Amino acid sequence: MSTVTKEQIEEAIKGYIEPHMEKDLVSTKCVKGIDIDGDKVKVTVLLGFPAAGVKDEIANAVKAAVEGVDGVTSCEVDLGWKIVAHSVQKSLKPIDNVKNIVCVASGKGGVGKSTTAVNLALALAAEGAKVGILDADIYGPSQPRMLGISGKPESKDGNTLEPMTSYDIQAMSIGFLIDEETPMIWRGPMVTQALEQLLNDTNWTDLDYLVIDLPPGTGDTQLTLAQKVPVSGAVVVTTPQDIALLDARKGFKMFEKVEVPVLGIVENMSIHICSECGHEEHIFGEGGGKRMAEQYGVDFLGALPLELRICEEADSGKPTVVAEPESRPAQIYREIARKTAAKLALQSKSYAAKFPNIVIQNN
């Protein structure tokens, strides 16, 4: 009678490359337990990113790999995930109740960054994470409208703000505090101070991810933010057009300078699909985002079609991920969310919470 060993099982699981991390589950330390009982095996897998949409797919792949081992008749896979805090810029401390901050940026306006940011946040929540979104675009806040939120945030103590909630995500924006038609006639220092307050004086509750919708460009606001906000990673949004890619490169370089890892690139308005005949056309050029990702050695997280309904749904306060969860664009957003979270899960962890606070008392 053949005896199945733990090494054989590990070797079999190593043969499956998890598509979001692009690595196997053994080397990424996601396999937490292998129990062998004669010809029956139980494998415990704990991912570092939320994966509600592909949970069964990953579990079935592990099960198939293990059941391919000689002497194994059945395999049970127990799969879950645990999201931990990841390291931020060396000079900064993480924010209380927020494990990871992910910035969504673009080198220029008009590439659909805010729409991508809100759908990314909603997709992370749909995958099983606790998520918040901070609208850092002081001059053109768009998240209140996109999330369908009106009214002003509460302050229970007169100093801090309670986040607004919509579709199970926590949100904060200068747009909640001012009239939609009021222009913000502020200079740089006022903007960065307002942003710091919005971030630090909001009572976020146990967030796995806080998505920050950055203003477009690479100016004073973005730089201050990148230097003062403890960011775990950034996502750069571009379109295939050469001009947009040129500006996206600047955004990429800015994060490099302030030691914020870029988790990947999202190409928006990548392809136009004719609503009448289904003909696909690359009206802004083709493959630019992919080439840029290869050039900088980062991941290409996904390409989104140029579709009227994506704009209409965001404008009406019900973004695509919640308006049409089964639609192709919603599935693309969820795949982008899983890849973003998986890339972050591979980064070094933050041990800030484990360090004791030293208090000196005069007794």
Buried (B, 14 or more C-beta within 10 A) or exposed (E): EEEBEEEBBBEBBBEBEBBBBEBBBBEBEBBEEBEBEEBEBBBBBBBBBBBBBBBEEBBEBBBEBBEEBEBBEEBEBEBEBEBBBBBBBEEBEBBEBBBBBBBBBBBBBEBBBBBBBBBBBBBBBBBBBBBBBBBBBBEBBBBBBBBBBEEEBEEEEEEBBBBBEBBEBBBBBBBBBBEEEEEBEBEEEEBBEBBBEBBEEBBBEEBBBBBBBBBBBBEEBBBBBBBBBBBBBBBBBBBBBEEBBBBBBBBBEBBEEBBBBBBBBBBBBBBBEEEEEEEEEBEBBBBBBBBBBEEBEBBBBBBBBBBEBBEEBBEEBBBBBBBBBEBEBBBBBBBBBBBBBBBBBBBEEBEEEEEEEEEEEEE
